[in-house]
Structure formats: C-alpha cells, structure tokens
C-alpha cells in the first residue's frame, strides 16, 4: 500500500546514537558465547525506539484492525515469555517490553528492530495457515532480538567503515529515498548464515515452549521456498534480509525430529480455527488491497513516464491508478491509507480540490498518523492554505522529527506565510539532515541564499 510515498520516504535519517564506550566482547543471551557488539543495551533500545515511526511510515502504517493487532500481540507475548526462559542470566538481558506491529503492506515480510520491536506485514500474514506458523515466525524474529544479531552485524559493519548515509532527493513528481545510516542497516540488514540458523533453532524452541507445534516455523519456510519457485526465483522481501543459502527446511525438520519426538502425540497446538477467525476481516478486505496494489503499479508506470517527459502516458497511468483506488475505497471505506492513495493520485493529476476531499476522509479516520498529515500538508500548499499546511506538516514532524522532506515543505508553507525566520530554520534543518547532499539539500541551500542567509556550503 502506498508503495510510492512510503517507499520514497525521505525521513529515515537517524542520528545522535553514541556507540557504547566499552567496546568489545559481550555475552550472547541465548548461547552464552562471547560476541563483538559495540552497542550497549541502552544504545540498542534507543536505536530501535527511534526507528519505529519512520519504519511504520515506510511500510504504510499500522493495519487498522484492532482485534487482529491484539491477536498478533497475544501470540507474540506468549513466544517472548517462552523465550525469556532460555535467556542466560550472565548476559543481563534487559526486561524490554516487546511490541508487535501488523503493518499495512502487501510485501511478504517480517523483521525485528533492536530493543524488541517486531513487524509483520499484512502480506505475509495472508500466506500463513495457522497460529503455530505465526508463533514460529515470531519466534524466529524474537530470537534475533534476544541474540542481538542486529547490533552485532552493525558492529562488524562499523568496523569495516560503512558510508555514513545513502542520500537522494524527493521531488513532487518522483521520489528517491533518503535513508540514514542506522535505518539503512536496520531495514536492509543481511544476517549471517550462523545468525539465521540460530534464530531458526531458537524460534522453534520458543514456539514449542509456548505450546505450539514445533513444525510451525517449517511451514513458514516451506511457504517462502514455494513462493520463490512459483515466481521464477524472485523471492519475497523476507528472503532479501533473511538470506537462505542452505536448505533450512531440511535442517529444521531434522531438529524437530530430534528435539520433539512427541510432536505428533497431541502435546502441541496449531490453533488453525483461532487463526482463521482472527483473519476473517483481513481476508475480506483483501480484494480492496488487490485493487490498490494494481493502482500502485499504475502509479509506478506513471512516475517512470513523467521522469522521461512523457506527459500523455503519465497522465493516462495516473488516471488509471485513480480509478483503481476509487474501486478499492468503494470496497473498504474505513481504511485511511486507501483515501491517502486517492489523494495521491489526484495530487499528481493536479486535482487539488478533489485531493483535499480525499485527505479529509483519511484524516477523519486517522488524524495522528504520518501519511494523512504529510500528504495533507502538500495538498494544502498547492491550495495556498498555508496555515493548514503548517498544522498538518507539524503533526507529521511530531512523529518523525528528522523527515527531511517534511522539514522542507514545512519551510515552504512558513515562507509563504511570511514566517521568514522559521522557514530559514527549517530549510537549514533539512539541509543538515541530508548532510548537504542530494537535490533536496541543494534546493534547501538555494532557498537559504534567496532568504539572505549564509550559504551553508561555504567554508
């Protein structure tokens, strides 16, 4: 959902995280082995906490189904409780409150942030058959957190001197992500084969200790393998950050036979009916999202055409996307992200009054999330409603303070409202957030010069 705005989000630059002063070996909470980790537990928690809102925005926000969110959390907390029984005391692992997020994305993916934040997409949940598979999937991700695989990998990458940031530009007609160093690693972290094997093994153990059939995680891995074969080797997003160089299904099957010989004797649950009941509304909503995904594809073609200067093709594809989004909304009127999609299509078609109607519908449903407010700010700027733009963009920035594109357009709204000093301050924040690199930073720099401020590029 919203594959273009969230995926082109220029707001993930995270900064200000200090490395632990005492670097070197720390104890793996699951194995007891000594591992290289440059981050303290406090650093790790702060890193994860600060990345939650940018990543939620990147992935379309939280899926608007409170009952299903609660169900996901209940299963997750069972797995976490079971996992804590396997944590070694000498590691002094903190009593973090794990949080589970069902995100509104069609991608087939799940991942965990340091500090205990676990994300599961609507797309992968649609592919799971029962609660034991969900528990196995969550067990895998929870094991990554307990073992601190994320910060271990980041520590090793840091020792190899990784560039500070990937920088790009955000344009109204196209988008290129501007993703900060920490978020790049958290979103695209590739675990080692050893990390994956460890999380597979402990994920099965956590789920089984919570009472679930041990082969649940095997079902998930088999589904991912089948999906890859069905799509000609193009694996789901899960496999892009969870590399699978070996036959994990075979290894997990061997583990299950060895560690759980009683698995077929009725000692564990699958809870297929409970899972099916929890998923009823989500599955009922899927036709709307299938249409929205088609709209996303049309938007991609439109933006590609616009980039090449082919206005006629772009307009045709934007119009096709608009029609698909309208059909999606007609099937599910209570999901804000679908109304934001409509607003986005009308925005690119320069139908700003229609886009304003769409965004008001989105804000009525979700007044405190990033995308309705950010997109609403851009629309208000186009309609010369600068005070409204400021209010909406401020709401967006309250969620993601270092959104470079949010800072830029807040400055645009302030400049139009003749708040010159405030505008200059936000242009400068935008420039600094981007490290002075990329098209958007250059636009901010030129604006500063235009407002009579010193050139930030001057030495």
C-alpha positions, 0 to 999 in steps of 0.5 A, a space after each residue: 500500500 502506498 508503495 510510492 510515498 512510503 517507499 520514497 520516504 525521505 525521513 529515515 535519517 537517524 542520528 545522535 546514537 553514541 556507540 557504547 564506550 566499552 567496546 568489545 566482547 559481550 555475552 550472547 543471551 541465548 548461547 552464552 558465547 562471547 560476541 563483538 557488539 559495540 552497542 550497549 543495551 541502552 544504545 540498542 533500545 534507543 536505536 530501535 525506539 527511534 526507528 519505529 515511526 519512520 519504519 511504520 511510515 515506510 511500510 504504510 502504517 499500522 493495519 487498522 484492525 484492532 482485534 487482529 493487532 491484539 491477536 498478533 500481540 497475544 501470540 507474540 507475548 506468549 513466544 517472548 515469555 517462552 523465550 525469556 526462559 532460555 535467556 542466560 542470566 550472565 548476559 543481563 538481558 534487559 526486561 524490554 517490553 516487546 511490541 508487535 506491529 501488523 503493518 499495512 503492506 502487501 510485501 511478504 515480510 517480517 523483521 525485528 528492530 533492536 530493543 524488541 520491536 517486531 513487524 509483520 506485514 499484512 502480506 505475509 500474514 495472508 500466506 500463513 495457515 495457522 497460529 503455530 506458523 505465526 508463533 514460529 515466525 515470531 519466534 524466529 524474529 524474537 530470537 534475533 532480538 534476544 541474540 542481538 544479531 542486529 547490533 552485532 552485524 552493525 558492529 562488524 559493519 562499523 568496523 569495516 567503515 560503512 558510508 555514513 548515509 545513502 542520500 537522494 532527493 524527493 521531488 513532487 513528481 518522483 521520489 528517491 529515498 533518503 535513508 540514514 545510516 542506522 535505518 539503512 542497516 536496520 531495514 536492509 540488514 543481511 544476517 549471517 548464515 550462523 545468525 539465521 540458523 540460530 534464530 531458526 533453532 531458537 524460534 522453534 524452541 520458543 514456539 514449542 515452549 509456548 505450546 505450539 507445534 514445533 513444525 510451525 516455523 517449517 511451514 513458514 519456510 516451506 511457504 517462502 521456498 514455494 513462493 520463490 519457485 512459483 515466481 521464477 526465483 524472485 523471492 519475497 522481501 523476507 528472503 532479501 534480509 533473511 538470506 537462505 543459502 542452505 536448505 533450512 527446511 531440511 535442517 529444521 525438520 531434522 531438529 524437530 525430529 530430534 528435539 520433539 519426538 512427541 510432536 505428533 502425540 497431541 502435546 502441541 497446538 496449531 490453533 488453525 480455527 483461532 487463526 482463521 477467525 482472527 483473519 476473517 476481516 483481513 481476508 475480506 478486505 483483501 480484494 480492496 488491497 488487490 485493487 490498490 496494489 494494481 493502482 500502485 503499479 499504475 502509479 509506478 508506470 506513471 512516475 517512470 513516464 513523467 521522469 522521461 517527459 512523457 506527459 500523455 502516458 503519465 497522465 493516462 497511468 495516473 488516471 488509471 491508478 485513480 480509478 483503481 483506488 476509487 474501486 478499492 475505497 468503494 470496497 473498504 471505506 474505513 481504511 485511511 491509507 486507501 483515501 491517502 492513495 486517492 489523494 495521491 493520485 489526484 495530487 499528481 493529476 493536479 486535482 487539488 480540490 478533489 485531493 483535499 476531499 480525499 485527505 479529509 476522509 483519511 484524516 477523519 479516520 486517522 488524524 495522528 498518523 504520518 501519511 494523512 498529515 504529510 500528504 495533507 500538508 502538500 495538498 494544502 500548499 498547492 491550495 495556498 492554505 498555508 496555515 493548514 499546511 503548517 498544522 498538518 506538516 507539524 503533526 507529521 514532524 511530531 512523529 518523525 522529527 528528522 523527515 527531511 522532506 517534511 522539514 522542507 515543505 514545512 519551510 515552504 508553507 512558513 515562507 509563504 506565510 511570511 514566517 521568514 525566520 522559521 522557514 530559514 530554520 527549517 530549510 537549514 534543518 533539512 539541509 543538515 539532515 541530508 548532510 548537504 547532499 542530494 537535490 533536496 539539500 541543494 534546493 534547501 541551500 538555494 532557498 537559504 541564499 534567496 532568504 539572505 542567509 549564509 550559504 551553508 556550503 561555504 567554508 
